Amino acid sequence: MFLSSNTPLVAVDIGSYSIKVAQLNQDKSGKFELAHFAVMPLEEESVVVGVVKKPDEVAETLAKLLKTEKIQTRFAISSVAGEAVIVKKIKVPVRSKEELEETIEQEAEQYIPFDIDEVKIDFQIMESAPKKAMAATGPQGESLEMDISGNQEIAMDEEDGEKMEILLVAVQRRLIDSRMDVLTDIGLKPVIIDLDTFALVNAVNLSTDISAMGAVALMDMGDSFTHLIILTKEIPALTRDIPMGGGYCSRRLMKNLEIPYVQATHLKAGEIPSGIEKEVVIEAIIHSHERILEEVKKSFEFFSTTSNTQVEKLFISGGGALIAGTDEYFSEHLQVPVEVLDPMKHINFNPKLFDRDIIEAMSPMSAVAIGLATRRFDYV
């Protein structure tokens, strides 16, 4: 089948705690309508530091989701995140895109803490925001180039002469392969592999025109990782995958209260039964937030020092954003306005198929999946 921008894609967000699938239809005016959205939890440690460790369990869960949602398309888009993902702006001597493609491995090697043969590399010549990330494997198994889009910006360097700035992306192949194996095992054809952080940019743009704002930060609070990206005029200025998230809080509750994992997740959602002190739950949540907050502060300070610019607003999403008071807590300690991201705010949906209250409640944790679902197959 020949792929085009009209080819339906299913977005698959494989996290440490759950799998989310989403599909959006788009009318001629560009307006999106929710066709499918569903979430199913995973067994503990099914995905560790971004790598699928229990492929059979993950594949089975994903297959159930697709069957339950009656999703027909076999073409999928997914994403990766974690410490095995490197996103960095660098300057290289001015050259054509074709010349840079031939030399990018040599240019990138000094910035990548992995064996160059173990990573997949792409780059964007900087000017516009990265609305696209990496393509993985085509429907017939052919190799597709990673693509993070953009035009050229030239800078002068006093010592080295004319330079241009590029956004370098490198991902360890094991991270990509572990996801692609799950998708292909259940009959899906992965055509695009994106980055979680870039999917967040797409998600926030559904409800907010961040191009008209100054420096903004997006933070997705997952179970194992907190993904942070700081943007200036939609261009990534700093990207981090902080190796801590809601799972730390869950483990602390499990240890302190001697309860199973599932009950710990219910406590974080505010479901506190009799016999458990509310203060104990709040203390565990605050303690876990403090550790994340410390790393976010460091990132904000580094960005401010290197750019002479202050972050003007923070958008938070993910399961951690569902905990009541999280936005106020981060706003108070970071001294910036904080908004819980609602990517479905301006997406139409059929009230006969989707419960409005459930959609509103789930929206913050849908950010990566919905951001992926906005993508279309537009490679040429």
Backbone torsions as a table, in degrees:
resi	resn	phi	psi	omega
1	MET	NA	134.7	177.6
2	PHE	-80.7	125.4	-178.5
3	LEU	-87.7	142.4	177.4
4	SER	-145.4	-178.2	178.8
5	SER	-66.0	-14.5	178.8
6	ASN	-91.0	-6.3	-179.5
7	THR	-70.4	123.4	179.2
8	PRO	-64.8	134.8	175.2
9	LEU	-121.3	143.7	173.2
10	VAL	-104.0	129.7	179.0
11	ALA	-87.6	131.0	-178.6
12	VAL	-124.7	111.6	178.4
13	ASP	-104.5	104.6	-179.2
14	ILE	-96.9	104.5	-179.8
15	GLY	-102.1	-177.0	179.8
16	SER	-75.5	-27.5	-175.3
17	TYR	-105.6	-27.9	-174.9
18	SER	-156.5	167.3	169.9
19	ILE	-112.3	136.8	175.5
20	LYS	-123.3	137.1	173.8
21	VAL	-121.6	144.7	-179.6
22	ALA	-148.8	149.9	174.6
23	GLN	-145.4	132.1	-179.9
24	LEU	-118.4	137.0	169.1
25	ASN	-95.0	152.4	-178.3
26	GLN	-132.3	129.7	179.2
27	ASP	-87.8	-179.1	-175.3
28	LYS	-64.8	-24.1	179.4
29	SER	-83.0	-6.4	-179.5
30	GLY	95.6	-2.3	-179.0
31	LYS	-73.5	137.4	-179.1
32	PHE	-95.7	147.7	172.9
33	GLU	-130.3	136.2	-178.3
34	LEU	-73.8	118.8	177.6
35	ALA	-96.5	-41.4	179.9
36	HIS	-147.1	141.7	169.0
37	PHE	-157.6	129.5	179.7
38	ALA	-155.6	153.3	-179.1
39	VAL	-133.1	140.7	174.7
40	MET	-141.4	133.2	-178.6
41	PRO	-71.0	156.4	176.6
42	LEU	-109.6	159.0	172.4
43	GLU	-64.0	151.0	178.9
44	GLU	-58.4	137.2	179.4
45	GLU	64.9	25.0	171.6
46	SER	-68.5	-34.9	177.4
47	VAL	-128.1	123.4	-176.8
48	VAL	-124.8	126.9	-175.9
49	VAL	43.1	43.0	174.5
50	GLY	87.6	-11.0	-177.3
51	VAL	-101.6	132.7	177.9
52	VAL	-70.3	115.8	-178.5
53	LYS	-100.5	-21.4	177.4
54	LYS	-123.0	74.2	-173.5
55	PRO	-59.9	-36.4	-179.0
56	ASP	-65.7	-42.9	178.7
57	GLU	-64.4	-44.0	-178.6
58	VAL	-66.5	-43.4	179.6
59	ALA	-63.1	-41.7	179.6
60	GLU	-63.6	-42.5	179.6
61	THR	-64.4	-43.6	179.6
62	LEU	-64.4	-41.4	178.8
63	ALA	-60.6	-40.4	178.1
64	LYS	-63.4	-41.5	178.9
65	LEU	-60.8	-47.9	-178.6
66	LEU	-63.1	-39.1	179.6
67	LYS	-68.2	-44.5	-179.8
68	THR	-61.4	-41.3	-178.5
69	GLU	-82.6	-7.8	-178.7
70	LYS	55.4	44.4	179.0
71	ILE	-79.6	124.1	-173.5
72	GLN	-92.6	-34.9	-175.9
73	THR	-63.9	145.4	178.9
74	ARG	-103.1	-1.9	-177.0
75	PHE	-95.7	128.1	-171.3
76	ALA	-124.2	151.4	169.8
77	ILE	-123.3	133.3	178.1
78	SER	-134.9	-173.4	-175.9
79	SER	-151.1	165.9	-179.5
80	VAL	-131.2	159.3	176.5
81	ALA	-161.2	168.9	176.5
82	GLY	124.2	-176.3	-177.2
83	GLU	-69.1	-14.6	178.3
84	ALA	-87.1	7.3	177.6
85	VAL	-112.0	126.2	178.8
86	ILE	-117.4	124.8	174.0
87	VAL	-126.9	120.9	-173.7
88	LYS	-150.7	137.1	173.0
89	LYS	-85.9	129.2	178.6
90	ILE	-134.9	162.9	175.9
91	LYS	-111.5	135.9	-179.7
92	VAL	-132.8	159.0	176.0
93	PRO	-57.1	142.1	-178.6
94	VAL	-61.5	129.4	177.6
95	ARG	-159.9	169.4	-180.0
96	SER	-72.7	162.0	178.6
97	LYS	-60.4	-38.5	-179.4
98	GLU	-64.2	-42.1	178.8
99	GLU	-66.2	-38.5	-179.0
100	LEU	-67.8	-35.9	177.5
101	GLU	-59.3	-33.7	-178.5
102	GLU	-76.9	-24.9	-173.3
103	THR	-115.2	2.1	-171.8
104	ILE	-62.0	-32.6	-179.8
105	GLU	-64.8	-40.8	178.5
106	GLN	-67.1	-39.6	178.9
107	GLU	-66.3	-38.1	-172.5
108	ALA	-80.9	-24.0	-170.1
109	GLU	-56.5	-36.2	-177.4
110	GLN	-72.3	-15.9	-177.3
111	TYR	-102.6	-5.0	-172.0
112	ILE	-112.0	121.8	-178.1
113	PRO	-83.2	24.8	178.9
114	PHE	-126.9	163.8	172.1
115	ASP	-61.6	128.9	-175.4
116	ILE	-60.0	-26.4	179.8
117	ASP	-77.2	-10.7	-177.8
118	GLU	-98.3	3.1	-175.9
119	VAL	-122.9	156.7	170.0
120	LYS	-106.5	132.3	-171.9
121	ILE	-119.0	143.2	169.1
122	ASP	-143.9	169.0	179.2
123	PHE	-149.7	159.8	174.3
124	GLN	-130.0	128.1	172.7
125	ILE	-77.0	119.7	-163.0
126	MET	-74.4	140.3	161.4
127	GLU	-174.0	-50.1	-178.5
128	SER	-108.1	169.1	-174.3
129	ALA	-70.8	151.5	-179.1
130	PRO	-80.8	85.7	-179.3
131	LYS	-77.5	-12.9	178.5
132	LYS	-129.3	154.4	177.4
133	ALA	-121.7	-119.2	-168.1
134	MET	-104.6	137.5	168.8
135	ALA	-94.2	150.0	-174.3
136	ALA	-110.5	-82.8	-175.9
137	THR	-135.5	135.2	-177.8
138	GLY	-75.2	174.7	-174.4
139	PRO	-64.2	-23.0	178.7
140	GLN	-102.2	11.1	178.8
141	GLY	89.0	1.7	-178.9
142	GLU	-72.2	153.6	-180.0
143	SER	-78.5	131.7	176.4
144	LEU	-110.7	142.2	-179.9
145	GLU	-71.8	143.2	169.4
146	MET	-65.4	145.1	-175.9
147	ASP	-145.2	114.1	176.1
148	ILE	-118.1	16.3	164.0
149	SER	61.9	163.4	172.9
150	GLY	129.5	168.0	-179.4
151	ASN	-118.2	-176.2	-169.8
152	GLN	-94.7	139.9	173.3
153	GLU	-129.9	126.7	-176.0
154	ILE	-107.3	135.5	178.5
155	ALA	-125.7	150.8	177.8
156	MET	-98.2	133.3	176.1
157	ASP	-116.2	123.8	-172.9
158	GLU	-59.5	-36.9	-175.6
159	GLU	-87.9	-39.1	-171.0
160	ASP	-105.2	1.6	179.4
161	GLY	85.0	-156.5	-173.0
162	GLU	-69.4	131.2	-178.7
163	LYS	-129.8	157.8	170.1
164	MET	-129.2	149.1	-176.6
165	GLU	-96.1	134.3	177.1
166	ILE	-127.7	154.3	172.8
167	LEU	-98.1	115.5	-177.5
168	LEU	-96.5	132.2	176.7
169	VAL	-125.2	128.1	176.7
170	ALA	-135.3	133.4	-178.6
171	VAL	-133.6	131.8	175.8
172	GLN	-62.4	134.5	-175.0
173	ARG	-60.0	-32.8	-178.5
174	ARG	-61.7	-30.1	179.0
175	LEU	-69.2	-45.4	178.7
176	ILE	-67.4	-46.3	-175.7
177	ASP	-61.9	-38.3	-177.0
178	SER	-65.3	-32.7	176.9
179	ARG	-77.4	-43.5	-179.4
180	MET	-63.0	-35.3	178.5
181	ASP	-62.9	-41.6	178.6
182	VAL	-63.0	-45.3	-178.3
183	LEU	-63.2	-47.1	-177.0
184	THR	-70.1	-30.4	-179.6
185	ASP	-62.0	-27.8	-179.8
186	ILE	-105.3	14.8	173.5
187	GLY	92.2	6.4	175.8
188	LEU	-83.4	154.8	177.7
189	LYS	-114.5	101.9	-179.8
190	PRO	-71.0	118.8	-178.7
191	VAL	-109.3	-19.2	177.5
192	ILE	-141.2	131.6	168.4
193	ILE	-114.9	117.2	-176.8
194	ASP	-103.9	-173.7	171.1
195	LEU	-110.3	142.4	178.4
196	ASP	-54.1	-42.9	-176.3
197	THR	-64.4	-37.7	178.7
198	PHE	-72.0	-32.5	174.9
199	ALA	-63.4	-35.2	177.5
200	LEU	-62.4	-37.8	178.5
201	VAL	-61.5	-44.7	178.2
202	ASN	-62.0	-39.0	-178.0
203	ALA	-66.6	-44.5	-177.9
204	VAL	-68.1	-31.1	179.8
205	ASN	-68.7	-14.6	176.8
206	LEU	-70.0	-27.1	-175.3
207	SER	-120.4	-13.7	-175.1
208	THR	-142.0	135.6	176.3
209	ASP	-86.8	87.2	-176.8
210	ILE	-75.0	-12.1	177.5
211	SER	-67.3	-23.1	-179.6
212	ALA	-91.0	0.8	-178.6
213	MET	-104.5	172.2	174.8
214	GLY	-81.7	-139.8	178.4
215	ALA	-74.0	127.0	177.9
216	VAL	-127.3	153.3	178.6
217	ALA	-119.4	142.1	175.1
218	LEU	-118.0	133.4	-178.2
219	MET	-134.6	118.9	178.1
220	ASP	-105.2	116.5	-173.6
221	MET	-97.3	92.5	-178.9
222	GLY	-90.5	-167.6	-176.9
223	ASP	-79.8	-42.8	-178.2
224	SER	-105.4	-27.4	-176.2
225	PHE	-131.1	151.8	167.7
226	THR	-114.1	114.6	-177.4
227	HIS	-91.1	126.8	-177.3
228	LEU	-126.5	132.4	174.8
229	ILE	-138.4	130.9	176.1
230	ILE	-108.4	129.6	-175.2
231	LEU	-118.4	142.1	167.8
232	THR	-124.5	116.7	-175.5
233	LYS	54.8	43.0	177.8
234	GLU	71.2	0.9	-179.6
235	ILE	-97.8	129.7	179.9
236	PRO	-61.2	124.2	175.5
237	ALA	-103.7	-27.9	178.4
238	LEU	-153.9	133.5	179.4
239	THR	-133.6	129.5	179.3
240	ARG	-139.6	143.5	169.0
241	ASP	-112.9	100.5	-176.3
242	ILE	-80.8	121.2	-172.9
243	PRO	-77.4	55.9	173.1
244	MET	-159.2	148.9	-178.4
245	GLY	-164.0	-151.2	-176.0
246	GLY	-64.2	-22.9	179.6
247	GLY	-62.5	-32.0	178.1
248	TYR	-63.7	-43.0	178.2
249	CYS	-64.6	-41.9	179.5
250	SER	-60.2	-44.9	-178.5
251	ARG	-65.6	-35.8	178.8
252	ARG	-66.1	-42.0	177.6
253	LEU	-65.8	-40.9	179.3
254	MET	-60.3	-42.2	-177.9
255	LYS	-72.0	-47.7	-175.3
256	ASN	-68.4	-35.8	-174.8
257	LEU	-105.7	-5.3	-179.1
258	GLU	55.3	55.1	-179.2
259	ILE	-123.9	160.2	178.4
260	PRO	-74.6	166.3	-176.3
261	TYR	-57.4	-45.2	-175.9
262	VAL	-62.4	-41.1	-180.0
263	GLN	-66.9	-34.9	178.4
264	ALA	-62.5	-39.2	179.4
265	THR	-67.6	-33.5	177.9
266	HIS	-68.6	-36.5	177.8
267	LEU	-62.6	-41.4	179.8
268	LYS	-63.6	-28.2	179.6
269	ALA	-82.9	2.3	177.3
270	GLY	95.3	4.2	-180.0
271	GLU	-89.4	86.0	-174.7
272	ILE	-107.2	109.0	-179.1
273	PRO	-76.8	167.7	176.0
274	SER	-64.3	146.0	-178.4
275	GLY	100.1	-13.5	177.3
276	ILE	-117.2	125.9	-178.3
277	GLU	-74.5	129.3	-179.7
278	LYS	-60.1	-35.9	-177.7
279	GLU	-63.1	-33.9	179.2
280	VAL	-66.3	-41.1	178.9
281	VAL	-66.3	-44.9	-179.8
282	ILE	-61.9	-41.4	179.9
283	GLU	-61.4	-40.7	180.0
284	ALA	-66.8	-40.8	179.8
285	ILE	-65.9	-45.8	-179.8
286	ILE	-62.0	-41.8	-179.3
287	HIS	-62.2	-42.4	179.3
288	SER	-67.5	-37.6	177.3
289	HIS	-65.2	-35.2	-179.2
290	GLU	-60.2	-40.0	-178.7
291	ARG	-67.5	-41.8	178.0
292	ILE	-67.5	-43.0	-179.1
293	LEU	-57.5	-40.7	179.7
294	GLU	-58.7	-43.2	-180.0
295	GLU	-70.9	-37.6	177.9
296	VAL	-65.0	-41.8	176.8
297	LYS	-57.8	-45.4	179.2
298	LYS	-59.2	-41.5	-179.4
299	SER	-66.5	-43.0	178.4
300	PHE	-62.1	-43.1	-179.1
301	GLU	-65.9	-41.2	177.7
302	PHE	-62.7	-44.9	179.0
303	PHE	-60.9	-45.2	-178.9
304	SER	-62.2	-41.1	-178.9
305	THR	-67.8	-41.5	-175.1
306	THR	-83.5	-20.8	-176.6
307	SER	-114.6	-11.2	-175.1
308	ASN	57.9	34.1	-178.0
309	THR	-135.0	142.5	178.4
310	GLN	-100.0	142.7	172.3
311	VAL	-66.5	127.7	-175.4
312	GLU	-94.3	-23.6	-178.8
313	LYS	-158.9	149.2	177.7
314	LEU	-122.7	129.0	172.8
315	PHE	-105.0	130.1	178.8
316	ILE	-115.7	147.0	179.5
317	SER	-148.0	-176.1	-179.1
318	GLY	90.6	175.3	-178.4
319	GLY	-59.0	-34.9	179.9
320	GLY	-63.9	-27.4	-179.3
321	ALA	-73.9	-13.4	-179.9
322	LEU	-80.1	-14.2	180.0
323	ILE	-74.1	122.8	-176.2
324	ALA	-56.5	134.6	176.5
325	GLY	88.9	-4.0	-178.3
326	THR	-62.5	-41.5	-179.1
327	ASP	-64.4	-43.0	178.5
328	GLU	-64.3	-38.2	-179.0
329	TYR	-62.5	-48.1	-179.2
330	PHE	-69.9	-35.6	178.8
331	SER	-63.8	-42.9	-179.2
332	GLU	-63.5	-41.0	-174.3
333	HIS	-87.5	-23.5	179.0
334	LEU	-98.5	-12.2	179.3
335	GLN	60.0	39.9	173.4
336	VAL	-137.9	153.0	174.3
337	PRO	-63.2	138.3	-180.0
338	VAL	-124.4	131.9	-180.0
339	GLU	-126.6	134.3	174.4
340	VAL	-74.6	122.1	-175.4
341	LEU	-68.0	132.8	178.9
342	ASP	-124.5	79.0	-174.6
343	PRO	-66.0	-19.0	-179.0
344	MET	-92.1	3.7	-175.4
345	LYS	-55.8	-40.5	-177.0
346	HIS	-112.4	21.9	175.6
347	ILE	-100.2	128.0	177.8
348	ASN	-72.1	150.7	172.3
349	PHE	-153.6	154.3	-179.8
350	ASN	-81.7	114.7	-177.9
351	PRO	-63.8	-15.7	176.1
352	LYS	-77.3	-21.2	-178.7
353	LEU	-103.1	-28.4	-176.3
354	PHE	-129.4	134.7	176.1
355	ASP	-79.4	124.6	-175.7
356	ARG	-59.3	-42.0	-178.5
357	ASP	-63.8	-39.7	179.6
358	ILE	-68.3	-42.1	178.8
359	ILE	-61.2	-44.9	179.6
360	GLU	-64.2	-38.1	-179.4
361	ALA	-70.3	-35.0	-176.2
362	MET	-87.8	-15.0	-171.8
363	SER	-53.2	-46.4	-178.4
364	PRO	-60.2	-33.0	-178.7
365	MET	-88.0	0.9	179.6
366	SER	-95.4	1.0	-167.2
367	ALA	-55.0	-48.9	-178.4
368	VAL	-65.0	-46.4	-179.0
369	ALA	-61.7	-44.5	-179.9
370	ILE	-68.6	-39.8	176.4
371	GLY	-59.5	-40.7	176.2
372	LEU	-65.0	-40.4	-175.6
373	ALA	-67.5	-17.7	176.9
374	THR	-74.6	-16.9	-177.3
375	ARG	-70.1	149.5	173.0
376	ARG	-127.4	153.8	179.7
377	PHE	-76.5	100.2	-175.2
378	ASP	-124.9	28.6	176.0
379	TYR	-82.3	145.0	-178.2
380	VAL	-122.1	NA	NA
